[in-house]
Amino acid sequence: GNHVTDITSELAGKLGKTVARLHEQSTNWSPPPEFQRPRWDWELIYQTTMTRSRKGVEIGTISRQRLEAIDDVLKKVRPDVESMGYGEERWGLIHSDLHPDNYLVNEGEICPIDFSACCFGHYLADFAETLRFLKPEWHSAFLEGYMGVRQKPYESLKDLEVFWVIGKVSNLSFLALNPIDYDHLSRTARLTPEKIEDCGVKYLNGEHFLELS
């Protein structure tokens, strides 16, 4: 297959369907006893993101003020994440890194690649991580594609925004450890630290920042 150079509404719908099929497979699959992958629960999210962020402060790619904002956001999401529970309809093996570089198109179908970051996590985290790399005009098509296979993975918009914010700050902390990546981060409008702070501040203030039914 080939990397996607121009996502259309049709492809966004197929991407949603693909993510839902992955989640269906995970729900109906019983891992063998020796199978081990990390648990992307709040404790690991917090530990990993803050460790990277503190390193970013040391090398000068994250300000101390931004570090404090990241800490505030992650501490506030804890009860929201933990209240979602770990039942089989909400929690299972997820890809966790399904951005455009990690799926190909072959004869019009979406083919996920690079499962190196797969882990046990909330299906909504996977949904949000994939969705946040799509332009807003493609969000509805992605959701419709997903719901063509599996029920909507969130009960309220706030639940989706929780994992959207987590994905944003986690990604910033990851890229901030490499100055080359950070430069790219700063020049890419959809991932700028300012955009991250915007959704983070709105979340802290109890304001919605996504428009999706």
N, C-alpha and C positions, 0 to 999 in steps of 0.2 A: 504493500500500500504506500500511499504518499501522505506527507504531512498536510494538514489543512491550511490553505493560504487564504481562503475567503469563506468563512462560515456563513451559511444561509439559514433561513428559518427552517427549511426542510432538514438540514444537517443538525441543527440544534435539537429538533424533535427526535432525530435518530440517536443523538447523543444521550438525551434523556432516557430513551428506551434502553440503550446499552447499559447505562448506570443501573437502571431498575433490574435488568436481567442479571447483572453481577450480584445485586443484593438478593434476588430470588435464589440464585445459585448458593450464595452464602447461607441463607436462611435454611435451605434444605440439605446442606452438606454437614456431615459429621467429621470433624478433623480426627485423624489417627492420634493415638495417645502420645506419640513422640513429637507431634507437630507443635511448634512454638513460634509465636510472633509477639511483639510488644502489645501492651494494652494502652491505647491512646485515650486514657481516662484523664480526669482533671489533674491528678497528681503528676502524671508524666507530662502533660501539656504545660503545666506551670513550671516544673523543674527544667524541662528542656528549653522552653522559651526564655525564661529568666536567666539561665546560665549563658545562653548565647547573647542575650541582650546586655548583660554585664560585661561580657567580653567586647561587645560593640562599643560600650562606653570607654573601655580601656584603650581601644585602637582609634577612637575618635569618630566612629561612623554613626553612633547613637548618642544623643545628648542625655545628660542626667535627667533633665526634665521629661524627656520622652520615655526614659526608663521608668520613671515614677508613674507615668500615664499607663504604660503597658502593665505594670504591677497592679494598678488600680483596676484596670479592665479585667485582668485575669482573676483577680480576687472576687470581683462582682459576679462573674459568670459562673463561679463555682456552684452555688445553690441551683442555678438554672440547669446546668449540665447534669448534676447529680440527681435532680428531681425527675429527669427523663427516664431513669431506670436502665436496666440492662437485660430486658426481656428479648426473646428471639426475634420479635418483629422490629425492634429498635437497634439491636446491637449484634454485630457479627464481624466477619472478616471483610475489610474494605480495602480498596485500592489506595486511597488517601492522597493521591498526587496526580489526579487526572486533569492536567492542564493541556493546552493544545500541543505541546511537544511530546506528550505521552499518549496520543492516539493518532492512528492513521486512517485514511479512507481507502477502502478497496472495493471497487465496483459499487460505489455509492453507500457502502456500509461502514460504520465506525468500528475500528479494531483497536482496543486498548493495548498498550505496551508498557514495559518498565514497571513491573510489580515489586521493585526492590524496597519500596516504602510501605508495602501492604502491612496491615496490622489489624488488631481487633479494636473496633471503635463503633461509634454511633453511625448508623446509615445516614443520618442527617448531616453529619460532619462531611461525609463523602459527597453528598448531594450539594452542600453549600460550597465545598472546595472547587467542584467542577463548575458550578453556576457562576461563581464570582469572576471567572475568566471570560465570561460571555458578556457581550454588550447588552444593556437593558432591553433593547428591542427583541432580543432572542430569548429572554427569560420565560415568557409565557409558553413558547413553543417547546422549550426544554421541559417545563413542568408537565405540559400536555403529553409529551412523549413518555415521560416517566410514569404518569398515571394511566397510560395505556397498558401498562404491564403490572403496575404495583400501586397501592394506595399512596396518597400524598404523605411524605415522611415527616410532616410537622403539623401540629394542631393550631398553632398561632404564628403570625409573622415574627413575633419576638423570638420564638424558638429558632427560626432560620437565621435571624440576625445574630444570635448568640454564637453560632458556629461560623458565621461570616466574619465576625470580629476576631474570633480565635484564629481563623485562617490568615487574616490580614497581619496580625501582630506576630504570629508564628513565622510567616513568610519573611517579614521584615527582619526578624532576628536571625533567620537563616542566611539571607543575602547580605546582611550587614557585616558578616565576618569576612567577606571577600570584597576589598575596595573596588575591584572591577565590576562585580555584581552590583554593588551599592550605587556606582555611577549609573549603571543601566537602570536600576530601580528609580533613581531620582529623575531620570529622563523619560520614564514611561508613565504617562498620565494615570493609567488605571491602577498603578501600584505605588505612586509617590507617597512618602511619609505623610505629607499633608492630607492626602485622601484617607490614609489610615487613621490619622488623628481625628478627621472630620467624623467618620463613622463611630470611632471610639468615644468621642466626646458626646455625640448624640445618644449612644447607648448608655453611657453613664448618666445622662440627663433624662433617660426614659423616653427618648424621642425615636420614632421610626425613621429609618433612612433607606429602606427598600420599598419598592412598589410592586408587589406581587400578591395575587389573591391566594 
